[in-house]
């Protein structure tokens, strides 16, 4: 009898509590406290925005992997080729014969474009790409378009296509094509992934769109497991046992993922499309991209199914000793401070992950300043009333005034450490001023793209983010700082003023939450390119200033409900742990 140790090389561990590490993905353990066997699994995948093509393409060919892809041809006569490095597309050598609706396959430095349709006819042409230029190589035995293919430049398949609804499959050995086992059912406009010995064909027209799937073993095709929906001209990537079918006719956003046994509906594309291409040489369906589509578009979307983290949720934490708003937050989810508050409070409370306690007061009572640093080495800066430039540093037991801002202001944002901080924005009036702190003094740096105040501010001095704020036009704006200059990035989905933020997040991983206009319980998550609405707060609130923690473990405390609140909530993104029930 095969044992778990024989398969995995280790015994099932007995643990008193569940591990919080992706290293346990796929491993079974016994939770001795709950009496359950458990496992960490991948969570739901998601699409994110990638770099846009330089030229819109419909029905192009595609090759490569997510971080090294190529897209070429398209329409009826386009010849342009573009290559992708994981963030941006660059134009490369043109096809010798412009065409679209052919079969693209291989790598970004060793690709094929097989068959297709020009403005006047189907073609049998096969061109090979070496990373810079195209060369015509062994042509198909018969001209066809709306075909698909898979493999590499020395071992490839070209499957199905038009005219009509052909069953033909041809195999390429690097120099010539040979007809081999036909599809069970003739089709065009379907997708194929895998290798010459283990391929998967799905969807297509028969003439109506079909959900049919067929599997190839190197010799013959056999009926496979059907998609949940009929589709044609979708984008695809993966292999026979791990495939993605994305979008398709008519301009669908729907996506399905295959695990070798069944298709499961997964997260939708942001842009509905058909006639797009995928990065055909992915080794599975965990990472991939889709680009182009009909009508001709430049959009690229990237798929990531590698995370073992479950969706983040808010949970109730310990209440503040006293209700407050407009305080200054410092620290992490389990080691935080909130100093000051309205009206010009001097109080200071410390959080240990379960309860708040009052500790040494700040020297200058104030509200609407900003805090940064840690529970044992933090600072507060600016604030009112009246508006001040004062900075106080905390050493874990007392506050000391240190280098003040160059310009007094309140409702500013600040983040970083006691020796490397940044402060930006504020009022009155609204300011675009940005200053950097080196542990001794503040020095003026690059100005914000827009004068604003009272937004969500977070990150280290070299990777800061300022989202939302006043005045009105600034409510959805988002700007990032790289240590020398500010750059405008994708806007928030909702206008926010006085929102909370994950203070120790970065300009590639952050959350913001709450804020005006009230009621507002919405939370948005930033991945470096776009904002996504995630699970809501339980308590609507604004005037939190930035609070504490990261995009995986954040803290929201106090704020204006109204009235001022003492409620604390903890945001946690934990491992996706499943209990084994049979």
N, C-alpha and C positions, 0 to 999 in steps of 0.2 A: 504494500500500500504506500502510495506517495504521500509524504508528509510536507507540512509547511516549511520545515527546515531544509528538506531536500530541494524544494523549489527555490527558496529565498536565501538559503545559507545561514539562517538564524532561527532561533526559537521565537514564539509569540511572547512579547514582553508583557509583564504585569506592571501597570502604572497606577499610582493613586490619583493622578489628574491627567487630563488630556494634554498632549504636547501642542505647542504653538509654533510649529516649524514645518516648512514645506519639505524638509528632509524626510518626513514621515509619509510622504505621498505614496500610496500603494501598499504601505505596511499595515498589518493588522496588529492591534494591541488589545489587552484586556484591562478595562478600567475597574480596578478592584473596589473603588468607592461605589460606583453605580451598578457593578456586576454585568457590564456589557462589553461585547467585542466591538471595536470601532476601527475606522479607517479614514484617512484624509484622501479626498478625491479632488480633481480639478473642478473649479466652479464654472459658472456660465461664461462663455467667451463673449467678446465684444468687438465691434467695429470702431475704428477711429479714423480721422481724416489724415490722409497722406499728402505728399506733394502733388500738385496739379501738373498734368501734361502741358507741354508748351503748345501743342496743337490738338484740338478736339478730334477724337477718333471714334468711328462707329465700326464694329466688327473687325477690329485689328487682330493680329496674331500676338501671342505672348509667350515668354519663356523666362526661366530663372527662378529665384527664390525671393522672399519678401524684401531682403536688403540688397539684392543684386538682380534686378529684373530688366526685361526689354519688352517694348511694345512697338509694333511695326505694321505698316500698311493700313488698310481700313477703307471704308467706302467702296467705290468701284475702281478707283485708279490711284489711290494715294501710295506714295513710296517712302514716306518719312519713317525713320527709325529713331526711337528715343530709349535711353538706358537710365535706370533708376539705381540710386545708391542707398536707399532707405529713407531719404528725405527729399530729394529733388531729382527731376528728370532733366537729361541733357541730350541734345540732338546728336545723332551719329550718322554713319553712312547710309544712304538711301538704298532701297531695293532696286534691282535692275528692271523689274517689271512691277509697276504699281498695281495693287489689287487689294481686295478685302475678302473676308469670309473664307479664308484658308485655314489650314491647321498650323498653329504655332507650337513649338516644343523645344526642349533642350534647356541650356543655360544661357545666361546673358552674354557669355563670351564664346558660346558654341551652340548656336540655335539653327533651327530649320523653319522655313515658311513653305508649306506644301499646298499645291493647288490653289484654289480660290477663284475669284471672279473679277475680271476687268470691266470696263464700261461697256464692252461688246460681247464678251464670251467667257465661259468657263475655261480654265487652263489646267494643264498637267504639270506646269513648271514647279520645280523644287529648287529653292535657293538656300545656301548655307552661309551663316554669319560667324565671323571669327572674333567679334568684339569691336570691329571697326568698319568692315566692308562685307558685302554680299557677293557670293559666287554661285552661278548656276551649276547644279550638280545633277545626279540621276533623276529624271522626271518620272512621274507616275505613269502607269500603263494606260490610264484613261483620265481625260480631263474631268474635273468636278469641283464644285464649290459647296459651301455649307457643310463641309466635312470637319472632322476633328482628329486629333492625334495625341500621342503621348510617347515618352521615351527620350532618347538622346540622339545625337547626330549620327551615331554608328549603329544604333539599334532602336528603330522607331516603328510605330504603327500609324497608318492613315485609315480612318474608319468612316464608312457611310458617306452621305452627301447627296448633291444634286448633279445632273438633272434627275427629276423624279425623286424616288426614295430608295436609294441603293443600299444593298446589304454588304457591299464589297469591303473587304479589309485587305490592305497591302502592308507588307513588312519590308523595312529598309535595312540594309546591312552596311551602309556607309557609302555604297556606290550605286546600287540598283534596287528596284522594288519588285517584290514577288507577291502574287495574290495567294492568300491563305484562307482560313476558315471564315465563312460569311456570318454576319449577324443573323440572329434568329428572325428578326423583323427588319425590313428596310426602313431607313429613317434619314432625315437630314436635320441640321440645326441642333444636334445633341452635343454632349460633352464627354470627353474620355480622359481618364487619369491612369497612371500606373506605368508598367513596363511591358515589353514585348511578350513576357511570359506570365504576367499577372495584371490584367487591365480591367477597368470598369467603365462601361458606357451607360449614360443615363439621360433621360429626357429626350427631346427632339420632336420633330413633326412626322406624322404617319399617314395622312396629312395633318390631322388634328394633333395638337400638343399632347404628349403622353407622359405618364409617370413611370413608364417601363424602365427597367434596369437590366443590363446583361453583363456577365462576367466572362473573361477570357483567360484560358489556362495555358496559352502558348500554341494551342492547336485549334480549339473550337470555342465558340460562344455558347453560353447557357443562360437561361432566365435567372435573373437575380432578384433581389428584394426591391420592391417598388418605392419610389418617392411618395411622400404624402400628398403631393399636388402634381398636376400635369404642368410641364414647362418646356420651353425651347429657347435656344439662344441665351442660355445662362452663362455665368462665369464659373470657373471651376479650378480647383487645385487639390493635390493630395495623391493618394495611392489607392489601390484596390480595397484595402481594409480601413482606410481613414481618409475620407473625401469630403469636400465642400461643394455644394451646389448653391450659387448665390444669384438672386434676381432672376431675370429671364422675361420672356414675353408674357403679358404686355407691360413693360416697364415696372416690373415687380420689385418690391423691397424684401420679399421673403427669402429666407435662407434655410437650408437643411444640411445637417452633418451626418456622415455615415461612419459606423464603427466596425464594419465588416459583417454586421448582422441586420441592422435596421437603421432607417433614417429618422432623425429627430429634428424638429423645428428649433432653430436657435435665433439669436438676436438679428434683427432686421438691418439691412443697409440703410444709410441715411438718405441716399438718392436712388429712387427706383430706376431701373435700366434693363435693357436687353441688348444683346449683341456686344457685350463687354468681353474682356479677356482676363484670365487669371494668370498667376505665375505658375506655369505648368509643371515645373520641376520640383515642387515642394515634396518633401519626404513623408509628410502627413498633413492632416487638416488642422494642426494647432496654430500654425503661423502661415499667413498668406496675404495676397492682395488682389484687388479687383480694380481695373482701370478702364476708362473709355466707356462706350456704350452708345446705343441708339435711343433718341436722336444724339448726334455726335456731341460728346461731353469731354471735359478735361479731368473730371473728378477721379481721384484715387482714394480707395478706402482700404485700410489694413485690418486684418483679422488676428486676434490674439486669444488663444485658448490654452495658455500656459499657466495661468494663475490658479493657485489652490486656495485663494482667499474668497470667503463668502461675502455677500453683500453687507455693507456696513449698517449698523443699527445704533440708535440712541437708547440709552437705559438711564434710569434714575440714579443719581448720585446723592451724596450727603448735602443737606441744605447749608447755605451760608449761615453764620451766626446772626447776621443782620441783613435784611433785604437792602440791596443797593443797585444803583445804575451808574453808568458812565465812569466805572472804575478802570484800573489799569492792570491787565493780566500778564503774568509771567510764568514760564515753566512748562511742565508736561502734565499729562492726564493724572498721574499719580503723585506729582510733586509740584504744586502750583502756589502762586500768590495772587491775591487781588488787593491792590492798594488804592486808597482814596475812593472817590465817588461823589455823587451829588447829595447835598450841597457842600462842596469843598471839604470833603471829609479827610481826616488824617489817619483813619483806621487802616489796619493791615491784617488780612486773614491768610492762613496757610492751610493747604489741603494735602492730605497724605494718601489719597485714593479712596477714602471712605468717609472722612469727616473734616470739617473746617474748625480751626481754632484761632482766636485772636492772639497776635504777637505784637512786637514793637511797632509803634506808629511811625509814619513818615514825618519829616521835619516840617514840610510845608503842605498843609491840607489843600487839596485840589481835586478837580474832576476834568475829564476830557483830555487827559494827557495820554501817553502811550508807554507801554512796558515792554521789556525784552530781557533775554538772558534766562538764568535758571533760578530755582528756588533758593539756592545758596550763593548765587553770584548773579544777581539781576539788577536792573536799573529801571527808573521811571523818568520821563522827560516831558517838558512842556505842560500844558494844561491851563485851567482857569479856576476861579475868578480871583483877582484879575488874571489876564493872560500873562504867562511867565515863560522864561527860557530855562528855568532851573532843572538840572539833572541831579538825581540822588541815586547813589549806588548802595546795594544791600549785600552784606557779607554773611548772611545767615543768622545774624543777631541784631544788627543795627544799621541805620541809614546814615550816609555821609554825602554831603553835597560835593560833586565833582564838576568837571568841565561842562559849562552851560552851552546851550544852543547859541548859534550866532544870531538867530532871529526868534524872538518870543512868538509862540503860537499855540493854539489849542485845536483839538479834533484832528491832529496829525496822525500819521502812521509811523511806527518805528519797529525795528527788529534787529536781530543779531546777538552779539555778545558784549560783555563789558569792555572788550578790547577791539572789537570790530563790529560796529553797528551802523545802521543807516536810518535816517529820519526824513520823511518827505511829506509834502502837502500841508494842509492845515488852514487855519483862518485866524483872525479876520484882517483884510478880506481873504478870499480864496487864494491859495498860494500854489505855485508850481515848484517852489524851492525844494532842493534835496541836499542833505548834508551827510557827511560820513564822519564817524568817530573812531579814533585810533587808540583809545584808552586814556587819552589826555585831553584832546581838543577836537572840536567839530570843524570840518572844512567843507566849504560849499562844493558840490559836484554838479553833474549834469541835471538839468531841470526835467521835471515830469512833462510828458507830451501835452497835458491839460491841467490847469490849476484846479485842485479839488481838495476835499476834506472828508473825514468821517466815513471812510471805506474800510474794507478788510485788508489788513497789511500783515505780511508774513515773510519768512525766509531769512537766510544768512545774508551778509552784506554783499556777497557776489552772486546771489541768486534769489532776489527778492521779488515779491508780487504785490501789486496794489490794485484791488478789485472793487468796483462800485464806488459810491460816495456822492457828495454834493458838489456843485449845483446840479439841477435836473439832468442836463445832457451827459453828466458823468456817471449817472446811476448804473449803467451797464458796462462801462468801460473797464478795461483790464490792461495793465502795463507791467512789464517785466524789467528788472535791473540786473545787469551782468557784471557789475563791479565798476563799470565806466560809463554806461549810457542806458537810458530808458527806451523801451520799444513797445509800441502798442501791439496787443495780441487780441485773440478772439474774445468777443464780448460775453458777459454773463447772459444766461437765458432770461433772467428777471432783474429789473431795477432793484437795487439795494442801497440803503443808507443806514449807517450805524450797525452793520452786520458784524457777526463774529467770524473769526478765521483761525485756522490751525497755525498758531504762531511759529512753531518749529518745522512747518512744512517747507517746500521749496517752490521755485517757479516751474517745476515739472510735476509736482505732486502736492495737492492742497485741497482743502475744503473751505467753503464759506457758508454761513448759516444765519437764518433770521434776518432782522433788519426792517427798516421802513420800506414801503407802507405797511402798516399793521392791518390785520393780523398777518404774520408771516412765519410759517414753520418750515419753509423750504430749505433744503440743503443742496448745494451744488458741488460736484467734485471736478477737479482740474487735472488733466493728464499730460499737460505740456502743450497741447494743441487745441483742446476744446473742453467746454463745460458740459457736464451731464447731471441732470436732477437725480438724486438718490433719496434714501429714506428720510422722512421728515422728523424735525424736532417734535417733542410732545407739547412743549410750551412755546407759544408765539412770544417773541421778544425782540427789542432793538436796544440801542445804546449799550451794547456789551463791550464796545471797543473790540480789539482783537483779544481772544481768550488764549487758551493754552493747548499744547499738544501738537500732534502731527496729523497727516491725512489718514493714518491708520488708528490713531488713538488720541482723540481730541476731547476738549472740555468746554462746556458752555455753562456759565454761572452768572446769576444775577440778571440785570437788564430791566428794561421798562416793558411791562405787560400791556397796559398799566394796571395798578401802580407798580412801584419798584418791586422786584421779585427776589426771593432767596433761593429759588429753585436751581439745582445743578443737574446737568445731564452729561453723560459720558458717551462719546462716539467710539465704537470699536469695530474694526474690520478684522475678523478672526479667520483661522483656517476653516475650510469647508469640511467639517467632520460629520461622518455618517455612522449611525449605529447599525450594525449588521443584525438583521432580524431572522435570517434563515440560511 
